[in-house]
Amino acid sequence: MTRPTTKAELIEASQTQYAALLALIQTMPTAKQLADFTFEVPNETAVHWQRDRNVRDVISHLYE
């Protein structure tokens, strides 16, 4: 896949990749979709390690 060089190509690529991500999530069992992440990353203080706690959080941040 080549890099998008126009706004239209960028929009199309983002929509395609977002649909692929949603399709991947659909293959996960419901229990895993709803489960919280368990990050064990020592010395990591970035905000996203506390903010993104499950698949729903990640999807909402990507969508917005």
PDB file with SEQRES, HELIX, SHEET and CRYST1 records, atoms N, CA, C and O in Angstrom:
SEQRES   1 A   64  MET THR ARG PRO THR THR LYS ALA GLU LEU ILE GLU ALA          
SEQRES   2 A   64  SER GLN THR GLN TYR ALA ALA LEU LEU ALA LEU ILE GLN          
SEQRES   3 A   64  THR MET PRO THR ALA LYS GLN LEU ALA ASP PHE THR PHE          
SEQRES   4 A   64  GLU VAL PRO ASN GLU THR ALA VAL HIS TRP GLN ARG ASP          
SEQRES   5 A   64  ARG ASN VAL ARG ASP VAL ILE SER HIS LEU TYR GLU              
HELIX    1 AA1 LYS A    7  GLN A   26  1                                  20    
HELIX    2 AA2 THR A   30  LEU A   34  1                                   5    
HELIX    3 AA3 HIS A   48  ARG A   51  1                                   4    
HELIX    4 AA4 VAL A   55  TYR A   63  1                                   9    
CRYST1    1.000    1.000    1.000  90.00  90.00  90.00 P 1           1          
ATOM      1  N   MET A   1       0.852  -1.186   0.000  1.00  0.00           N  
ATOM      2  CA  MET A   1       0.000   0.000   0.000  1.00  0.00           C  
ATOM      3  C   MET A   1       0.890   1.239   0.000  1.00  0.00           C  
ATOM      4  O   MET A   1       1.779   1.378   0.840  1.00  0.00           O  
ATOM      5  N   THR A   2       0.642   2.122  -0.937  1.00  0.00           N  
ATOM      6  CA  THR A   2       1.418   3.355  -1.021  1.00  0.00           C  
ATOM      7  C   THR A   2       0.847   4.391  -0.062  1.00  0.00           C  
ATOM      8  O   THR A   2      -0.302   4.305   0.372  1.00  0.00           O  
ATOM      9  N   ARG A   3       1.668   5.350   0.247  1.00  0.00           N  
ATOM     10  CA  ARG A   3       1.219   6.435   1.119  1.00  0.00           C  
ATOM     11  C   ARG A   3       0.242   7.337   0.387  1.00  0.00           C  
ATOM     12  O   ARG A   3       0.443   7.659  -0.785  1.00  0.00           O  
ATOM     13  N   PRO A   4      -0.819   7.748   1.078  1.00  0.00           N  
ATOM     14  CA  PRO A   4      -1.750   8.699   0.457  1.00  0.00           C  
ATOM     15  C   PRO A   4      -1.045  10.031   0.206  1.00  0.00           C  
ATOM     16  O   PRO A   4      -0.273  10.505   1.038  1.00  0.00           O  
ATOM     17  N   THR A   5      -1.322  10.622  -0.951  1.00  0.00           N  
ATOM     18  CA  THR A   5      -0.691  11.911  -1.275  1.00  0.00           C  
ATOM     19  C   THR A   5      -1.716  13.033  -1.427  1.00  0.00           C  
ATOM     20  O   THR A   5      -1.345  14.198  -1.575  1.00  0.00           O  
ATOM     21  N   THR A   6      -2.991  12.690  -1.390  1.00  0.00           N  
ATOM     22  CA  THR A   6      -4.021  13.714  -1.465  1.00  0.00           C  
ATOM     23  C   THR A   6      -4.982  13.529  -0.292  1.00  0.00           C  
ATOM     24  O   THR A   6      -4.988  12.487   0.362  1.00  0.00           O  
ATOM     25  N   LYS A   7      -5.766  14.521  -0.047  1.00  0.00           N  
ATOM     26  CA  LYS A   7      -6.745  14.453   1.038  1.00  0.00           C  
ATOM     27  C   LYS A   7      -7.737  13.311   0.808  1.00  0.00           C  
ATOM     28  O   LYS A   7      -8.072  12.578   1.738  1.00  0.00           O  
ATOM     29  N   ALA A   8      -8.197  13.167  -0.414  1.00  0.00           N  
ATOM     30  CA  ALA A   8      -9.154  12.105  -0.736  1.00  0.00           C  
ATOM     31  C   ALA A   8      -8.550  10.724  -0.485  1.00  0.00           C  
ATOM     32  O   ALA A   8      -9.215   9.836   0.049  1.00  0.00           O  
ATOM     33  N   GLU A   9      -7.277  10.550  -0.875  1.00  0.00           N  
ATOM     34  CA  GLU A   9      -6.606   9.266  -0.650  1.00  0.00           C  
ATOM     35  C   GLU A   9      -6.415   9.003   0.839  1.00  0.00           C  
ATOM     36  O   GLU A   9      -6.548   7.868   1.296  1.00  0.00           O  
ATOM     37  N   LEU A  10      -6.106  10.042   1.585  1.00  0.00           N  
ATOM     38  CA  LEU A  10      -5.924   9.906   3.023  1.00  0.00           C  
ATOM     39  C   LEU A  10      -7.235   9.501   3.698  1.00  0.00           C  
ATOM     40  O   LEU A  10      -7.249   8.622   4.559  1.00  0.00           O  
ATOM     41  N   ILE A  11      -8.311  10.131   3.312  1.00  0.00           N  
ATOM     42  CA  ILE A  11      -9.622   9.782   3.874  1.00  0.00           C  
ATOM     43  C   ILE A  11      -9.987   8.344   3.526  1.00  0.00           C  
ATOM     44  O   ILE A  11     -10.459   7.595   4.381  1.00  0.00           O  
ATOM     45  N   GLU A  12      -9.771   7.966   2.284  1.00  0.00           N  
ATOM     46  CA  GLU A  12     -10.084   6.597   1.862  1.00  0.00           C  
ATOM     47  C   GLU A  12      -9.237   5.575   2.627  1.00  0.00           C  
ATOM     48  O   GLU A  12      -9.750   4.552   3.080  1.00  0.00           O  
ATOM     49  N   ALA A  13      -7.938   5.858   2.766  1.00  0.00           N  
ATOM     50  CA  ALA A  13      -7.049   4.936   3.476  1.00  0.00           C  
ATOM     51  C   ALA A  13      -7.441   4.819   4.945  1.00  0.00           C  
ATOM     52  O   ALA A  13      -7.434   3.722   5.504  1.00  0.00           O  
ATOM     53  N   SER A  14      -7.782   5.937   5.569  1.00  0.00           N  
ATOM     54  CA  SER A  14      -8.158   5.889   6.981  1.00  0.00           C  
ATOM     55  C   SER A  14      -9.460   5.115   7.175  1.00  0.00           C  
ATOM     56  O   SER A  14      -9.592   4.360   8.139  1.00  0.00           O  
ATOM     57  N   GLN A  15     -10.412   5.293   6.278  1.00  0.00           N  
ATOM     58  CA  GLN A  15     -11.668   4.552   6.374  1.00  0.00           C  
ATOM     59  C   GLN A  15     -11.450   3.058   6.158  1.00  0.00           C  
ATOM     60  O   GLN A  15     -12.061   2.233   6.837  1.00  0.00           O  
ATOM     61  N   THR A  16     -10.589   2.715   5.222  1.00  0.00           N  
ATOM     62  CA  THR A  16     -10.285   1.311   4.944  1.00  0.00           C  
ATOM     63  C   THR A  16      -9.605   0.654   6.142  1.00  0.00           C  
ATOM     64  O   THR A  16      -9.973  -0.449   6.547  1.00  0.00           O  
ATOM     65  N   GLN A  17      -8.620   1.333   6.699  1.00  0.00           N  
ATOM     66  CA  GLN A  17      -7.892   0.771   7.837  1.00  0.00           C  
ATOM     67  C   GLN A  17      -8.770   0.703   9.091  1.00  0.00           C  
ATOM     68  O   GLN A  17      -8.656  -0.239   9.875  1.00  0.00           O  
ATOM     69  N   TYR A  18      -9.631   1.679   9.279  1.00  0.00           N  
ATOM     70  CA  TYR A  18     -10.558   1.663  10.418  1.00  0.00           C  
ATOM     71  C   TYR A  18     -11.524   0.482  10.291  1.00  0.00           C  
ATOM     72  O   TYR A  18     -11.809  -0.197  11.277  1.00  0.00           O  
ATOM     73  N   ALA A  19     -12.025   0.240   9.078  1.00  0.00           N  
ATOM     74  CA  ALA A  19     -12.908  -0.906   8.844  1.00  0.00           C  
ATOM     75  C   ALA A  19     -12.168  -2.217   9.093  1.00  0.00           C  
ATOM     76  O   ALA A  19     -12.747  -3.160   9.632  1.00  0.00           O  
ATOM     77  N   ALA A  20     -10.903  -2.286   8.708  1.00  0.00           N  
ATOM     78  CA  ALA A  20     -10.106  -3.487   8.946  1.00  0.00           C  
ATOM     79  C   ALA A  20      -9.902  -3.715  10.447  1.00  0.00           C  
ATOM     80  O   ALA A  20      -9.942  -4.852  10.917  1.00  0.00           O  
ATOM     81  N   LEU A  21      -9.686  -2.635  11.191  1.00  0.00           N  
ATOM     82  CA  LEU A  21      -9.530  -2.743  12.642  1.00  0.00           C  
ATOM     83  C   LEU A  21     -10.817  -3.254  13.278  1.00  0.00           C  
ATOM     84  O   LEU A  21     -10.778  -4.138  14.134  1.00  0.00           O  
ATOM     85  N   LEU A  22     -11.949  -2.707  12.867  1.00  0.00           N  
ATOM     86  CA  LEU A  22     -13.234  -3.156  13.406  1.00  0.00           C  
ATOM     87  C   LEU A  22     -13.491  -4.620  13.060  1.00  0.00           C  
ATOM     88  O   LEU A  22     -14.028  -5.363  13.882  1.00  0.00           O  
ATOM     89  N   ALA A  23     -13.115  -5.045  11.851  1.00  0.00           N  
ATOM     90  CA  ALA A  23     -13.279  -6.443  11.457  1.00  0.00           C  
ATOM     91  C   ALA A  23     -12.409  -7.352  12.319  1.00  0.00           C  
ATOM     92  O   ALA A  23     -12.831  -8.441  12.706  1.00  0.00           O  
ATOM     93  N   LEU A  24     -11.199  -6.900  12.617  1.00  0.00           N  
ATOM     94  CA  LEU A  24     -10.311  -7.669  13.488  1.00  0.00           C  
ATOM     95  C   LEU A  24     -10.908  -7.818  14.884  1.00  0.00           C  
ATOM     96  O   LEU A  24     -10.877  -8.898  15.474  1.00  0.00           O  
ATOM     97  N   ILE A  25     -11.443  -6.732  15.396  1.00  0.00           N  
ATOM     98  CA  ILE A  25     -12.050  -6.770  16.729  1.00  0.00           C  
ATOM     99  C   ILE A  25     -13.248  -7.712  16.741  1.00  0.00           C  
ATOM    100  O   ILE A  25     -13.487  -8.394  17.738  1.00  0.00           O  
ATOM    101  N   GLN A  26     -14.000  -7.757  15.652  1.00  0.00           N  
ATOM    102  CA  GLN A  26     -15.157  -8.648  15.566  1.00  0.00           C  
ATOM    103  C   GLN A  26     -14.749 -10.116  15.670  1.00  0.00           C  
ATOM    104  O   GLN A  26     -15.556 -10.951  16.076  1.00  0.00           O  
ATOM    105  N   THR A  27     -13.511 -10.439  15.309  1.00  0.00           N  
ATOM    106  CA  THR A  27     -13.055 -11.826  15.405  1.00  0.00           C  
ATOM    107  C   THR A  27     -12.704 -12.218  16.834  1.00  0.00           C  
ATOM    108  O   THR A  27     -12.567 -13.404  17.136  1.00  0.00           O  
ATOM    109  N   MET A  28     -12.556 -11.232  17.716  1.00  0.00           N  
ATOM    110  CA  MET A  28     -12.230 -11.518  19.118  1.00  0.00           C  
ATOM    111  C   MET A  28     -13.473 -12.001  19.852  1.00  0.00           C  
ATOM    112  O   MET A  28     -14.580 -11.551  19.557  1.00  0.00           O  
ATOM    113  N   PRO A  29     -13.302 -12.913  20.808  1.00  0.00           N  
ATOM    114  CA  PRO A  29     -14.441 -13.302  21.638  1.00  0.00           C  
ATOM    115  C   PRO A  29     -14.974 -12.090  22.406  1.00  0.00           C  
ATOM    116  O   PRO A  29     -14.210 -11.191  22.757  1.00  0.00           O  
ATOM    117  N   THR A  30     -16.255 -12.067  22.660  1.00  0.00           N  
ATOM    118  CA  THR A  30     -16.876 -10.938  23.359  1.00  0.00           C  
ATOM    119  C   THR A  30     -16.207 -10.668  24.700  1.00  0.00           C  
ATOM    120  O   THR A  30     -16.014  -9.511  25.073  1.00  0.00           O  
ATOM    121  N   ALA A  31     -15.856 -11.710  25.416  1.00  0.00           N  
ATOM    122  CA  ALA A  31     -15.212 -11.531  26.720  1.00  0.00           C  
ATOM    123  C   ALA A  31     -13.917 -10.740  26.599  1.00  0.00           C  
ATOM    124  O   ALA A  31     -13.623  -9.889  27.439  1.00  0.00           O  
ATOM    125  N   LYS A  32     -13.146 -11.021  25.557  1.00  0.00           N  
ATOM    126  CA  LYS A  32     -11.898 -10.279  25.354  1.00  0.00           C  
ATOM    127  C   LYS A  32     -12.161  -8.844  24.900  1.00  0.00           C  
ATOM    128  O   LYS A  32     -11.412  -7.932  25.249  1.00  0.00           O  
ATOM    129  N   GLN A  33     -13.221  -8.649  24.125  1.00  0.00           N  
ATOM    130  CA  GLN A  33     -13.571  -7.297  23.684  1.00  0.00           C  
ATOM    131  C   GLN A  33     -13.934  -6.419  24.874  1.00  0.00           C  
ATOM    132  O   GLN A  33     -13.641  -5.223  24.874  1.00  0.00           O  
ATOM    133  N   LEU A  34     -14.557  -6.992  25.869  1.00  0.00           N  
ATOM    134  CA  LEU A  34     -15.030  -6.221  27.019  1.00  0.00           C  
ATOM    135  C   LEU A  34     -14.040  -6.172  28.170  1.00  0.00           C  
ATOM    136  O   LEU A  34     -14.208  -5.373  29.091  1.00  0.00           O  
ATOM    137  N   ALA A  35     -13.013  -7.011  28.136  1.00  0.00           N  
ATOM    138  CA  ALA A  35     -12.053  -7.083  29.229  1.00  0.00           C  
ATOM    139  C   ALA A  35     -11.151  -5.856  29.265  1.00  0.00           C  
ATOM    140  O   ALA A  35     -10.877  -5.233  28.239  1.00  0.00           O  
ATOM    141  N   ASP A  36     -10.700  -5.528  30.461  1.00  0.00           N  
ATOM    142  CA  ASP A  36      -9.729  -4.448  30.616  1.00  0.00           C  
ATOM    143  C   ASP A  36      -8.346  -4.952  30.239  1.00  0.00           C  
ATOM    144  O   ASP A  36      -8.036  -6.130  30.416  1.00  0.00           O  
ATOM    145  N   PHE A  37      -7.507  -4.046  29.715  1.00  0.00           N  
ATOM    146  CA  PHE A  37      -6.130  -4.376  29.401  1.00  0.00           C  
ATOM    147  C   PHE A  37      -5.344  -4.493  30.693  1.00  0.00           C  
ATOM    148  O   PHE A  37      -5.655  -3.826  31.680  1.00  0.00           O  
ATOM    149  N   THR A  38      -4.346  -5.325  30.686  1.00  0.00           N  
ATOM    150  CA  THR A  38      -3.441  -5.435  31.833  1.00  0.00           C  
ATOM    151  C   THR A  38      -2.046  -5.095  31.344  1.00  0.00           C  
ATOM    152  O   THR A  38      -1.317  -5.958  30.855  1.00  0.00           O  
ATOM    153  N   PHE A  39      -1.685  -3.836  31.479  1.00  0.00           N  
ATOM    154  CA  PHE A  39      -0.358  -3.392  31.070  1.00  0.00           C  
ATOM    155  C   PHE A  39       0.598  -3.555  32.232  1.00  0.00           C  
ATOM    156  O   PHE A  39       0.329  -3.104  33.345  1.00  0.00           O  
ATOM    157  N   GLU A  40       1.697  -4.194  31.965  1.00  0.00           N  
ATOM    158  CA  GLU A  40       2.753  -4.293  32.958  1.00  0.00           C  
ATOM    159  C   GLU A  40       4.016  -3.716  32.341  1.00  0.00           C  
ATOM    160  O   GLU A  40       4.938  -4.438  31.960  1.00  0.00           O  
ATOM    161  N   VAL A  41       4.028  -2.410  32.254  1.00  0.00           N  
ATOM    162  CA  VAL A  41       5.145  -1.710  31.629  1.00  0.00           C  
ATOM    163  C   VAL A  41       5.823  -0.880  32.715  1.00  0.00           C  
ATOM    164  O   VAL A  41       5.315   0.169  33.108  1.00  0.00           O  
ATOM    165  N   PRO A  42       6.963  -1.348  33.195  1.00  0.00           N  
ATOM    166  CA  PRO A  42       7.641  -0.615  34.273  1.00  0.00           C  
ATOM    167  C   PRO A  42       8.151   0.742  33.803  1.00  0.00           C  
ATOM    168  O   PRO A  42       8.568   0.912  32.657  1.00  0.00           O  
ATOM    169  N   ASN A  43       8.104   1.688  34.712  1.00  0.00           N  
ATOM    170  CA  ASN A  43       8.638   3.044  34.477  1.00  0.00           C  
ATOM    171  C   ASN A  43       7.959   3.776  33.327  1.00  0.00           C  
ATOM    172  O   ASN A  43       8.567   4.669  32.737  1.00  0.00           O  
ATOM    173  N   GLU A  44       6.746   3.436  32.998  1.00  0.00           N  
ATOM    174  CA  GLU A  44       6.012   4.108  31.920  1.00  0.00           C  
ATOM    175  C   GLU A  44       5.010   5.057  32.561  1.00  0.00           C  
ATOM    176  O   GLU A  44       4.109   4.622  33.278  1.00  0.00           O  
ATOM    177  N   THR A  45       5.165   6.343  32.307  1.00  0.00           N  
ATOM    178  CA  THR A  45       4.305   7.340  32.939  1.00  0.00           C  
ATOM    179  C   THR A  45       3.419   8.075  31.940  1.00  0.00           C  
ATOM    180  O   THR A  45       2.696   8.995  32.325  1.00  0.00           O  
ATOM    181  N   ALA A  46       3.459   7.692  30.680  1.00  0.00           N  
ATOM    182  CA  ALA A  46       2.642   8.366  29.674  1.00  0.00           C  
ATOM    183  C   ALA A  46       1.159   8.205  30.006  1.00  0.00           C  
ATOM    184  O   ALA A  46       0.739   7.176  30.535  1.00  0.00           O  
ATOM    185  N   VAL A  47       0.386   9.217  29.693  1.00  0.00           N  
ATOM    186  CA  VAL A  47      -1.030   9.258  30.041  1.00  0.00           C  
ATOM    187  C   VAL A  47      -1.824   8.112  29.432  1.00  0.00           C  
ATOM    188  O   VAL A  47      -2.732   7.582  30.072  1.00  0.00           O  
ATOM    189  N   HIS A  48      -1.493   7.720  28.195  1.00  0.00           N  
ATOM    190  CA  HIS A  48      -2.285   6.684  27.536  1.00  0.00           C  
ATOM    191  C   HIS A  48      -2.228   5.341  28.257  1.00  0.00           C  
ATOM    192  O   HIS A  48      -3.116   4.511  28.057  1.00  0.00           O  
ATOM    193  N   TRP A  49      -1.224   5.101  29.078  1.00  0.00           N  
ATOM    194  CA  TRP A  49      -1.168   3.841  29.824  1.00  0.00           C  
ATOM    195  C   TRP A  49      -2.264   3.791  30.878  1.00  0.00           C  
ATOM    196  O   TRP A  49      -2.693   2.699  31.249  1.00  0.00           O  
ATOM    197  N   GLN A  50      -2.731   4.924  31.371  1.00  0.00           N  
ATOM    198  CA  GLN A  50      -3.832   4.949  32.326  1.00  0.00           C  
ATOM    199  C   GLN A  50      -5.170   5.182  31.632  1.00  0.00           C  
ATOM    200  O   GLN A  50      -6.204   4.732  32.125  1.00  0.00           O  
ATOM    201  N   ARG A  51      -5.164   5.873  30.507  1.00  0.00           N  
ATOM    202  CA  ARG A  51      -6.397   6.294  29.855  1.00  0.00           C  
ATOM    203  C   ARG A  51      -7.063   5.165  29.073  1.00  0.00           C  
ATOM    204  O   ARG A  51      -8.262   4.935  29.230  1.00  0.00           O  
ATOM    205  N   ASP A  52      -6.312   4.463  28.240  1.00  0.00           N  
ATOM    206  CA  ASP A  52      -6.873   3.430  27.374  1.00  0.00           C  
ATOM    207  C   ASP A  52      -6.919   2.107  28.126  1.00  0.00           C  
ATOM    208  O   ASP A  52      -5.929   1.379  28.184  1.00  0.00           O  
ATOM    209  N   ARG A  53      -8.069   1.809  28.694  1.00  0.00           N  
ATOM    210  CA  ARG A  53      -8.181   0.630  29.556  1.00  0.00           C  
ATOM    211  C   ARG A  53      -8.818  -0.568  28.876  1.00  0.00           C  
ATOM    212  O   ARG A  53      -8.723  -1.680  29.395  1.00  0.00           O  
ATOM    213  N   ASN A  54      -9.466  -0.382  27.732  1.00  0.00           N  
ATOM    214  CA  ASN A  54     -10.106  -1.499  27.034  1.00  0.00           C  
ATOM    215  C   ASN A  54     -10.270  -1.132  25.555  1.00  0.00           C  
ATOM    216  O   ASN A  54      -9.950  -0.021  25.134  1.00  0.00           O  
ATOM    217  N   VAL A  55     -10.774  -2.094  24.786  1.00  0.00           N  
ATOM    218  CA  VAL A  55     -10.930  -1.879  23.341  1.00  0.00           C  
ATOM    219  C   VAL A  55     -11.843  -0.684  23.067  1.00  0.00           C  
ATOM    220  O   VAL A  55     -11.571   0.105  22.163  1.00  0.00           O  
ATOM    221  N   ARG A  56     -12.897  -0.548  23.821  1.00  0.00           N  
ATOM    222  CA  ARG A  56     -13.844   0.551  23.625  1.00  0.00           C  
ATOM    223  C   ARG A  56     -13.140   1.910  23.761  1.00  0.00           C  
ATOM    224  O   ARG A  56     -13.397   2.820  22.974  1.00  0.00           O  
ATOM    225  N   ASP A  57     -12.258   2.047  24.751  1.00  0.00           N  
ATOM    226  CA  ASP A  57     -11.528   3.304  24.934  1.00  0.00           C  
ATOM    227  C   ASP A  57     -10.634   3.605  23.720  1.00  0.00           C  
ATOM    228  O   ASP A  57     -10.589   4.738  23.242  1.00  0.00           O  
ATOM    229  N   VAL A  58      -9.944   2.604  23.241  1.00  0.00           N  
ATOM    230  CA  VAL A  58      -9.035   2.802  22.102  1.00  0.00           C  
ATOM    231  C   VAL A  58      -9.834   3.217  20.869  1.00  0.00           C  
ATOM    232  O   VAL A  58      -9.463   4.163  20.175  1.00  0.00           O  
ATOM    233  N   ILE A  59     -10.925   2.514  20.600  1.00  0.00           N  
ATOM    234  CA  ILE A  59     -11.741   2.827  19.426  1.00  0.00           C  
ATOM    235  C   ILE A  59     -12.308   4.247  19.519  1.00  0.00           C  
ATOM    236  O   ILE A  59     -12.325   4.975  18.527  1.00  0.00           O  
ATOM    237  N   SER A  60     -12.767   4.634  20.697  1.00  0.00           N  
ATOM    238  CA  SER A  60     -13.335   5.983  20.822  1.00  0.00           C  
ATOM    239  C   SER A  60     -12.277   7.051  20.586  1.00  0.00           C  
ATOM    240  O   SER A  60     -12.575   8.084  19.986  1.00  0.00           O  
ATOM    241  N   HIS A  61     -11.042   6.826  21.046  1.00  0.00           N  
ATOM    242  CA  HIS A  61      -9.977   7.806  20.809  1.00  0.00           C  
ATOM    243  C   HIS A  61      -9.584   7.843  19.339  1.00  0.00           C  
ATOM    244  O   HIS A  61      -9.328   8.920  18.800  1.00  0.00           O  
ATOM    245  N   LEU A  62      -9.531   6.700  18.685  1.00  0.00           N  
ATOM    246  CA  LEU A  62      -9.202   6.690  17.264  1.00  0.00           C  
ATOM    247  C   LEU A  62     -10.296   7.371  16.442  1.00  0.00           C  
ATOM    248  O   LEU A  62     -10.005   8.116  15.507  1.00  0.00           O  
ATOM    249  N   TYR A  63     -11.542   7.114  16.794  1.00  0.00           N  
ATOM    250  CA  TYR A  63     -12.659   7.683  16.045  1.00  0.00           C  
ATOM    251  C   TYR A  63     -12.684   9.203  16.172  1.00  0.00           C  
ATOM    252  O   TYR A  63     -12.873   9.908  15.180  1.00  0.00           O  
ATOM    253  N   GLU A  64     -12.496   9.701  17.371  1.00  0.00           N  
ATOM    254  CA  GLU A  64     -12.552  11.141  17.591  1.00  0.00           C  
ATOM    255  C   GLU A  64     -11.348  11.806  16.976  1.00  0.00           C  
ATOM    256  O   GLU A  64     -11.209  13.026  17.054  1.00  0.00           O  
TER     257      GLU A  64                                                      
END                                                                             
